[in-house]
Amino acid sequence: EFDPEELDNFEIGLKLDLLNDRLQLNTALFYSKYDNMQLTVVRVNPNSPAFQPDLASSIANAGESHIKGLEVEAVMRPIDSLVLRTSFGLTDGEYDEFVDQTWDINPGTGLVENVRDLDRSGEELFNVPNFSVDATVEYTIDAHDLGLPRAGSFTPIAHVYYQDSTSNHFTSNGFDSNRFRQRPYTLLDLRM
């Protein structure tokens, strides 16, 4: 059983159209405060058979958490058929108050014992990158310009996305070990 999640979100931004609408700049600063943030957690059945801990994922509430950051986006049309887009984000989020659960497995009997609360306050939010960047190039080609009948247009698109590492952990041991981190990665998408 878990409580409803509540969110207070504050954002201030600026949108500018420049160079006869050939350049658009957008920026936003944001701060979000969660009460009872809903999280996926691991729970153990304290009556599990020896050496076979009965684990399951469940939903639980973190008491409080916050996320803050900056987003900047630019869209440029140097010529009518070419669109260049780029954006980046800086994000910082953590659990301000999060009491989870942990336990021990007796190495002699294999039984679950000592189920207890564990304070996970101060950990990074699950799966939230601190830095991300995105860029897209689109070029529209009229089919008639290629010697084809007037049948529309083609738009080749190249898109690249990068984000730094994120925490992907269900347990405090996973967070502390850094073994459950998504490494930084880049995605490249080419389309027509």
C-alpha positions as CSV (number, residue, x, y, z in Angstrom):
1,E,0.0,0.0,0.0
2,F,1.3,3.5,-0.8
3,D,0.2,7.1,-0.7
4,P,-0.6,9.4,-3.6
5,E,2.4,11.2,-5.0
6,E,2.3,15.0,-4.9
7,L,4.4,17.4,-6.9
8,D,5.0,21.2,-6.7
9,N,6.7,22.3,-9.9
10,F,8.2,25.8,-10.5
11,E,9.6,26.9,-13.8
12,I,10.7,30.1,-15.3
13,G,11.7,30.4,-18.9
14,L,12.4,32.6,-21.9
15,K,11.4,32.2,-25.5
16,L,13.0,34.4,-28.2
17,D,12.4,34.6,-31.9
18,L,15.3,36.3,-33.7
19,L,16.7,37.0,-37.1
20,N,13.2,37.3,-38.8
21,D,12.1,34.0,-37.1
22,R,15.1,32.1,-38.5
23,L,16.4,31.5,-34.9
24,Q,14.4,30.5,-31.9
25,L,16.0,30.2,-28.5
26,N,14.2,28.7,-25.5
27,T,15.5,28.3,-22.0
28,A,14.0,27.2,-18.7
29,L,15.1,26.9,-15.1
30,F,13.0,24.4,-13.0
31,Y,12.6,23.2,-9.5
32,S,10.3,20.3,-8.5
33,K,9.5,19.2,-5.0
34,Y,7.9,15.7,-4.5
35,D,6.0,14.5,-1.4
36,N,5.5,10.8,-1.3
37,M,7.3,10.1,-4.6
38,Q,6.3,6.7,-5.8
39,L,9.3,4.3,-6.3
40,T,9.9,0.8,-7.3
41,V,11.6,-1.0,-4.4
42,V,12.7,-4.6,-3.5
43,R,10.9,-6.4,-0.6
44,V,11.7,-9.7,0.9
45,N,9.4,-12.3,2.4
46,P,10.8,-12.7,6.0
47,N,9.4,-16.3,5.9
48,S,11.4,-17.3,2.8
49,P,12.8,-20.9,2.6
50,A,16.4,-21.3,3.5
51,F,18.8,-20.0,0.9
52,Q,15.9,-19.0,-1.4
53,P,15.0,-15.4,-0.4
54,D,11.6,-14.6,-1.9
55,L,12.2,-11.1,-3.4
56,A,9.6,-9.0,-5.2
57,S,9.5,-5.5,-6.6
58,S,6.9,-3.2,-5.1
59,I,5.8,0.4,-5.0
60,A,6.7,2.5,-2.0
61,N,6.8,6.2,-1.1
62,A,10.0,8.2,-0.6
63,G,9.1,10.9,1.9
64,E,10.5,13.8,0.0
65,S,12.7,14.4,-3.0
66,H,13.6,17.2,-5.4
67,I,14.8,17.8,-8.9
68,K,16.2,21.0,-10.3
69,G,17.8,22.0,-13.5
70,L,18.3,24.0,-16.7
71,E,17.2,23.3,-20.2
72,V,18.3,25.3,-23.3
73,E,17.1,24.8,-26.8
74,A,17.9,26.4,-30.2
75,V,16.2,26.0,-33.5
76,M,17.7,27.6,-36.6
77,R,16.5,27.8,-40.2
78,P,19.4,29.3,-42.1
79,I,17.5,28.5,-45.4
80,D,13.9,27.4,-45.9
81,S,14.7,23.7,-46.5
82,L,17.3,23.3,-43.6
83,V,16.4,23.0,-39.9
84,L,19.1,22.7,-37.2
85,R,18.0,21.9,-33.6
86,T,20.0,21.5,-30.5
87,S,19.3,21.3,-26.8
88,F,21.1,20.5,-23.6
89,G,19.9,19.8,-20.0
90,L,21.6,20.0,-16.7
91,T,19.7,18.2,-13.9
92,D,20.2,17.5,-10.2
93,G,17.8,15.3,-8.3
94,E,18.0,13.4,-5.0
95,Y,15.9,11.9,-2.3
96,D,15.6,14.3,0.6
97,E,13.9,11.8,2.9
98,F,13.6,8.1,1.9
99,V,13.4,5.3,4.4
100,D,13.6,2.0,2.6
101,Q,14.1,-1.6,3.9
102,T,17.0,-3.9,4.1
103,W,17.7,-7.4,5.6
104,D,20.4,-10.0,6.2
105,I,20.6,-13.6,5.1
106,N,22.1,-15.8,7.8
107,P,25.1,-17.6,6.2
108,G,24.6,-20.7,8.4
109,T,20.9,-21.2,8.1
110,G,20.1,-19.3,4.9
111,L,17.1,-17.7,6.5
112,V,16.1,-14.0,6.2
113,E,16.7,-12.1,9.4
114,N,17.1,-8.7,10.8
115,V,14.6,-6.9,8.4
116,R,15.0,-3.2,9.2
117,D,14.6,0.3,8.0
118,L,17.4,1.9,6.0
119,D,17.8,5.6,5.4
120,R,18.5,6.3,1.7
121,S,18.2,10.1,2.0
122,G,20.8,11.9,-0.2
123,E,20.9,9.3,-3.0
124,E,20.5,10.4,-6.6
125,L,17.1,10.0,-8.2
126,F,16.8,6.8,-10.2
127,N,17.6,7.0,-13.9
128,V,18.0,10.8,-14.1
129,P,21.1,12.0,-16.1
130,N,22.9,15.0,-14.8
131,F,23.8,16.1,-18.4
132,S,22.2,15.4,-21.7
133,V,22.6,17.0,-25.2
134,D,20.5,16.5,-28.3
135,A,21.0,17.7,-32.0
136,T,19.1,17.2,-35.2
137,V,19.6,18.2,-38.8
138,E,16.7,18.1,-41.2
139,Y,16.9,19.0,-44.9
140,T,13.7,18.9,-47.0
141,I,14.1,18.1,-50.7
142,D,11.2,18.6,-53.1
143,A,10.6,15.5,-55.3
144,H,10.3,17.7,-58.4
145,D,13.9,19.0,-57.7
146,L,15.1,15.3,-58.2
147,G,13.3,15.1,-61.6
148,L,10.4,13.2,-60.1
149,P,6.7,14.1,-60.6
150,R,5.3,16.5,-58.0
151,A,4.7,13.8,-55.4
152,G,5.7,15.7,-52.3
153,S,9.1,15.9,-50.6
154,F,11.8,13.9,-48.9
155,T,13.3,14.9,-45.5
156,P,16.5,13.2,-44.5
157,I,17.0,13.6,-40.8
158,A,20.1,13.0,-38.7
159,H,19.6,13.0,-34.9
160,V,22.1,12.4,-32.1
161,Y,21.4,12.2,-28.4
162,Y,23.9,11.8,-25.5
163,Q,23.4,11.4,-21.8
164,D,25.8,10.9,-19.0
165,S,25.6,8.0,-16.5
166,T,22.6,7.4,-14.3
167,S,21.9,5.4,-11.2
168,N,19.8,2.3,-12.0
169,H,19.4,0.7,-8.6
170,F,16.7,-0.8,-6.5
171,T,18.7,-1.2,-3.3
172,S,21.1,0.9,-1.3
173,N,23.8,-1.7,-1.8
174,G,23.3,-1.2,-5.5
175,F,23.6,2.5,-5.2
176,D,26.7,2.3,-2.9
177,S,28.5,-0.2,-5.2
178,N,28.1,1.8,-8.4
179,R,27.6,-1.5,-10.2
180,F,24.1,-0.6,-11.2
181,R,24.9,2.5,-13.2
182,Q,23.9,3.1,-16.8
183,R,27.1,4.2,-18.5
184,P,27.0,7.3,-20.6
185,Y,25.8,6.6,-24.1
186,T,25.1,8.2,-27.5
187,L,22.3,7.3,-29.9
188,L,22.4,8.1,-33.6
189,D,19.2,8.0,-35.6
190,L,19.2,8.4,-39.4
191,R,15.8,8.6,-41.2
192,M,14.3,9.5,-44.5
